[in-house]
Amino acid sequence: MSKRTDGAVAINRRANFDYEIEETFEAGLVLTGSEVKSLREGRANIAESYVSPENDEIWLINSDIPTYGPANRFNHDPRRHRKLLLKRREIAKLQGAVAKEGRTIIALRLFFNDRGMAKILIGLARGKKTVDKRQTIKDRDWNKQKARLMKNMG
């Protein structure tokens, strides 16, 4: 497995295409030892995961951290629900946005910070409509074409 230079273990690439991200939060994760070892190997998938507020806590659901081979019988469940660590004020803000405004909380990026702690970047988002997605594709294609022209012309 190749190491990333930006420290990211997993990135949700579809998030910016499917959602309009309004605000981001950095949260800690409650992990077991075998989960951390597996993350250090660079093995995780957060593409299908989402975040859910339940009972004044925030949970990461459906993220996949594969089992760590040498941990044998002390291994973890790969798709277990993982508790996120946020400040009380941030939890209240996220719960209010989901309940009242119909927003979605999605996982954007799983990484290790400067101190070596596993963190996850979550975003408060609104779903894009098909028209907005088409516009995103047009903008991306135009930027590629513009960069190509600037490179060739000068």
PEVEN-V735921 format. One record per backbone hydrogen bond with DSSP energy under -0.5 kcal/mol. NH is the residue of the N-H (numbers start at 0). CO is the residue of the C=O. If there is no record, write none. Layout:
nh->NH co->CO
nh->NH co->CO
This chain:
nh->8 co->109
nh->9 co->109
nh->11 co->107
nh->12 co->10
nh->14 co->11
nh->17 co->13
nh->18 co->14
nh->19 co->125
nh->20 co->18
nh->21 co->123
nh->22 co->123
nh->24 co->121
nh->26 co->24
nh->26 co->119
nh->27 co->84
nh->28 co->117
nh->29 co->82
nh->30 co->28
nh->35 co->31
nh->36 co->32
nh->37 co->33
nh->38 co->34
nh->39 co->35
nh->40 co->36
nh->41 co->38
nh->42 co->37
nh->43 co->41
nh->44 co->63
nh->48 co->45
nh->49 co->60
nh->50 co->104
nh->51 co->58
nh->53 co->56
nh->56 co->53
nh->57 co->83
nh->58 co->51
nh->59 co->81
nh->60 co->49
nh->60 co->58
nh->63 co->44
nh->64 co->62
nh->64 co->77
nh->65 co->63
nh->68 co->66
nh->70 co->67
nh->71 co->68
nh->73 co->70
nh->74 co->71
nh->77 co->75
nh->79 co->76
nh->81 co->59
nh->83 co->57
nh->84 co->27
nh->85 co->83
nh->90 co->86
nh->91 co->87
nh->92 co->88
nh->93 co->89
nh->94 co->90
nh->95 co->91
nh->96 co->92
nh->97 co->93
nh->98 co->94
nh->99 co->95
nh->100 co->95
nh->100 co->96
nh->101 co->97
nh->102 co->96
nh->103 co->124
nh->104 co->50
nh->105 co->103
nh->105 co->122
nh->106 co->48
nh->107 co->120
nh->108 co->120
nh->109 co->9
nh->110 co->118
nh->111 co->6
nh->112 co->116
nh->115 co->112
nh->118 co->110
nh->119 co->26
nh->120 co->108
nh->121 co->24
nh->121 co->119
nh->122 co->105
nh->123 co->22
nh->124 co->103
nh->124 co->122
nh->125 co->19
nh->127 co->17
nh->132 co->128
nh->133 co->129
nh->134 co->130
nh->135 co->131
nh->136 co->132
nh->137 co->133
nh->138 co->134
nh->139 co->135
nh->140 co->136
nh->141 co->137
nh->142 co->138
nh->143 co->139
nh->144 co->140
nh->145 co->141
nh->146 co->142
nh->147 co->143
nh->148 co->144
nh->149 co->145
nh->150 co->146
nh->151 co->147
nh->152 co->148
nh->153 co->149
